């Protein structure tokens, strides 16, 4: 006997469509009509959800989409999509809510759904009056950066100052290699060009272009080079990165006057920048696009595969495009008939970074071994080296529990009447 269900249209409620696209969250597909992914992960029989037409959702069940523009502690600021932020007020007029402060749903946390700045998310049950909501799902990412943590970025803008602090080519190389390893388009920006002579600026620009990079120049006090940077950033989600004190926040203030970020001075004693940006945040550009301000750091961690390192040098890629090494596993050090080894400016930097990459790979293999014989030490100069360490259990006292277990096993082995030979063999006689 079939059950007569009420018609939602006759009751004044809008029917909910069930053929909505599914969302992927960290490799797990979420869909209202699919079996529960949590139950499938545990290996238990998952109860399928009933179709949306078979349920009677409340009238205030609303879902909107948007982009995460800031993350602090366990709260996420979500910029709502255009058209998803019109809400009627009590007088029947329309208000515009552009962003919501959200938390993450517990079920999203249980399946390992991480939320990052730049993520496209679904917010359900928004509280328009309080400006709150809850993130229920995350769309699949087109790219993901771990440091700084940004999702869906399309390019990286590396900002360096030619003076205050002085430009260090080795530090710039480390940043550029880290950026190249992401596979995203990388552009260099030389800031504070008003502090050097035109000859010095021309020298640095020609040198970096010879390395294979696109170079932009800017001066915030003179308002020089900003139009070229705007054209480079238009319509893109750009992660801006670089050492502390090079003027990243000042550059963002010049590109987006409404932001008004906090700016710090360069330390006079260390000639380094002071950290003013504490977390990653996305800002909307006036001409279209998003710009991510990130905390500065002076020494990026190199964690790439030694065999892939050469691909992150544009001048080395050009040599490999014109020729081929004799050995397929060539590391381009002292192997015969190598097309990369030769007279190019950053070859010594490549060799140094190669040694670091090999040391990092070996250390990573030993992390699973609790009795590894090396430990990572940081010298006064900031250079990291691996040194031998003491045996972990050599000076560790045996616990009473282990002692009692050992005595019990020994007692069970000897029996009630042990012979003199057994006691003598164990040193108990």
N, C-alpha and C positions, 0 to 999 in steps of 0.2 A: 504494500500500500504506500503510495508516494506521499511525501509530506508537502503541503502547500506553503511555499515560502512567500513572504511579502514582496511586492514589487517595489524596488527602491525609487523608481521614477514617480509612482503614484504617491509615495510618502514624502516626496519633496527632496529626496536625497539623490545626489548625482552618482551614477554607477561608476565603479572603479575598473579600469581596463586591466586585464591580466597579461596582455601580450607586450609588456614593457621590456626594454633591453636589460640584459643582465649586467651586473657590475663585478669586476674582478678586484679582489682585495688580497694583495701579496700572494698572487698565484691561486687564490681560492675564489671560485665563482659564486657570487651571492645572487639568488633569485628567489622571489617569493614563492614560486611554484616548484622549486627544486628541493630535493632532500636536504636535510640539515648537514652542512659541511663539518660541523663539530662532531656529530654522531658518526659520520663516515671516517673521520680521522681516528676515532677511538676504536674502530673496527666493530661497532655494534650495529644492530639493525636499525636504520634510520626510519622514522615515521615520516612519510611525505606530507608536506603542507597541503591543506585543502586549497582548491582554487579560490581566487579572490572573490568570485561571484558567490561561492558557497558560504562566505563569511559575511558578517554584518559589521564593517568597520565603523567607528564613530565618525560623526560628521566633521570633527575638527582635525582629522588625521591629514596632515599636510607635509609634503616633502619638497625641499628646494635644493638647488645645486649652487656651488660656488667654489672659490679658490682660497686655500689657507694662505694668509699673508703674514702671520706671525704666530710663534709658539713660545709660550712661557709657562714653566711648571707643567701643570696638567690642563691648561686652557689653550684654546685655539681660536684665533680671530679669523673668521671666514668672510671674505668679500663676496657678496651675492652676485649672481649673474644678472645681466640686464633683463628686465621683464619679470624676474622672479621675486622682486622686492616691493611690489605694490600691495599694500594691505589697507582695507577699509577701517576707518576709525569709527568711534561711536556716533558721530554725526553723519555718517554715510559718505564722507569725503575720502580721498585717497592720500595716504601718507607714503613717503619713500624711505624705506629702511635699507641702507646700503651694506651693513655688516652685522654679524652676530658673534657674540662670545660663546663658544661651544665647548663642551666636554666630549669625551669619546665613550661610545656605548660599551658596556661591559662585554657584550658578545663579540664585539670587534676586537677587544683586547684579548679575549680567550683564544681566538684563532690566530693571534700574532699579528694583527693589523696595525702597523705603525703609521702614524700620521706625521707628515713632514711639511715644511714650508714649500709652497708650490703645488701641493696635491690638489687635484680636483675631487671634491667630496660631495656626498649627499647629506643634507641636514634635515632631520625629521622633527616633527612637533615643535616648531619654532615658537618662542614666546615673544611676540612682537612688542608687547608693552615693556617687557624687561630687557629686550635685546639679547635673549639667550636661546640656545638650541643644543642639539646633540648630534654628533657625527655618527651616522649608521653604516656608511660604506665609503670606500675609496676607489676611484677609477684607476684603471691600469696606467702605469707611468711610462712615459716615453724615454726618460733618462733619470738617473739618480746619482747625486753626489754625496759622498760620505763626509767630507770635510772641505768646505762647509756643508751641512746637511740641507740639500735643496732637491726638490723633485721637479721634473719636467723642464729643466733649463735647456735652452737651445744654443747658448754661446757663453763664453767666459771673457770678461774684460779684466786683464791684469793691469793694475795701476802701480806705477813706480815713480818716485820723485828723482829728478836729476840732481837735486841738492836739498839738504836738510830733510831727511838724511841723504847722504851721498849714495849714488847708484852703485851697487855691488853686482858685477856681472855674474859671479858665481851664485849669489842668492837669486838673481833673476832667472838663471838657468834652472835652478831647482823648482821654482814656481812654474816656469814654462813647461818643464817635463811633467810635473804633476797635472797641469791643465791638459796637456796633450794626451795623457793616459786616459782621460775620460772619454775621448772620442768626439768632444764638442769643438766647435769652431773657437779658436783662441785669437784674441787681439790684444796688443800691448798699447798702453797709454802712458806717455811720459808727462808727468805733472810738474808744476812749479818751474816751467821753462823760463819764467821771468827772472830767475835767480842765477842763470848762467848766460854766457855770451853766445851769440848766434853761431860762432865757430864750434863751440863745445856741443851745442845742440845738434848741429849738422853732423858732427862726428858720431854721436850716439845713434842718431836716426839711421845713418848709412850703415853703421855696424850691425844694428839689430835687423835691418832689412836684409843684409847679407846673410844673416842667420836663417832667414826664411819667414819672418813674421810681418804682419801688417802693423804699422806703427802710427798712432795718433798722438798729437801733442796738445797740451792744454795749459793755460794760465788762468786761474780763477780771478785774481785781482784785475787783470787786463781783459777778462772775458774773451780770451783767445781760444780757438779750437773747439768751442762748445757746439757749433753747428755741425761740424763733421762727426762729433760723438753722437749727437742726436740722430743723425741719419744712420749711423751704425747700429743704434739701439732700437730704432723704430720697428714696431711689430714683433719684437723678440722678447723672450724671457731671459734676461742676462744676469749672470752671477758675477758681481764685482768682487775682486779679491786682490790681495797684496799685503805687504808688510804694514805694521802699525806706523802711523805718522806720515804717510805719503799723500794724504789729502783725499781719501775716499769719501769721507762724510762731507767735506767741503765741495767736492765735485757733485755729489748727489744734491746738495742744497742749491747749487748753481743750475742743475738740470731741472729740479723740481722745487721751486721757491717755497711752496707751501709746506714742505717737510720740516725744515728748521731743525736739523740734527745737532746734537752736542758735538763740539769740536775741541780737541785737545792740542797742546803744544808739544813740540819735540823736546825730549830730555836733553839738557845741556851737557850733563856729565857723560851719559852713555851714547849720545847722538842717535838715539832711537826714539821711535814714536811711543806715546802712551796710549793704552787701550781705552777708547771711548765707546765703541760699539760692543755691546755685551751679548747680543743674540741676533739671529738672522731675521730679517724683515723684508717684505716685498713692498715696493712703492710703484704706483701707476704713473707712467710717463705722460706728459701732456699730449704728445703726438702719437700715442699708442705704444703699447708694450709694457713690460714689467721689469723693474730693476731691483735686484736683491742686494741689500747691504749686509755684509758679513763681518764678523770680528777679525781683526788683523792678527797674523802670526808670522814670526820671523824665520822659521825653519820648518817647511813642510816635510812630513814623513814620506820617505820613498819606499813604497811597498809593491813595486811592480816586478814582473818576472824578468830575470836577467836576459833571457833570449828576446824579449819584446822591447827592451830599453832602447835599442838603436832606432826603432820605429818612431820614437818620440822626439828625435832630432830631425828637423826638416832638411838640413843640409846632408845628413846621412841617408835619409829617404831618397833624396835626389841621386846620390851615388848608387844606391841599390836599384833605382829605376833604370840607370844607364848601364849596369853590369850585374854580375852574379858572382858570389864567392864560391870557391871550390867545394867547401864543405857546407852542408845544409844546417849544421849546428854551430856554425862559426860565431864566436863571440867578439871577433874583430880586435884581437889583442896581438898575438904573434903567430896566428895561423898563416900558412902559405897561400898565395894567390887570393888575398882578401882585397875586395874593392873599396871597403870602408876605411881601412887603416891608411893614414896618409896625412898630408899637410892641410888640415882645416882647423880653424881657430879653437873650437870647443872639443877637440879630440881628447885632450887631457882631462877635461871635465867629464867626458863620457867614461874614460877609464876609472876615474875616481867613483863616479856613481855606480859603475858596474860592480866594483868591489863591495860597495854598500849593499847593492841589491843581492849579491851572492851571500853576504853575511846575514842579511835579513831572511833570505830563503832558508839557510841552514838553521838559523835560530828558530824559525817557525816550525821546522821539522822536529826540533828538540823540545818544543813546548809540551808535546804529548808525553815526553819521557820525564818523570819526576826526578830522575837521577842524572839529568844532563850536566855536563861538566863545564858549561860556560854561563856567564851572566853578563848583562849589558851594563856598562859603566859610562857615565857622562863626565868628560874631563872639564877642566876650568875653561878651556877655549870653546866649549860647547860641542866638541867632537865626541861622537859615541864610538866606543870600542868594546869588544867582547873579551872578557878575562876569565881564567879558570876560577872555579869556586870550590869550596870545601865539600867533602862528601856530606850529603844531607843527613844521614842517619848515623854517622860515625860517633858523634858525641851526644846522641839522644838516649835518655834513660828509658829502660823498658818499663811499661806500666804494670801496676799490680795485677790488673785483669789478665794481661798476657802471661805474667809469672804464674798465676793460679792455674790458668789453662794448661801451661806447660807442665806443671807439677801433676795435674790431673791426668794428662795424657801419659806421663811417665809412670804414674801409679797403675794405670790400666794396663800398660805394656808389661810391667814387671810382675803383676799378680800379687797374691797375698803372701807368697813365700819365695822371694827372689833369692837366687843363688849368689854365692860369693863372687863368682866370675862376673855376673851381671853388675853387681855393685862396684867391683873394681874397674870394669870397663867404663862405667859412668862417673868414676871418680868419687864415689860415695862411701868407699871403704878405706 
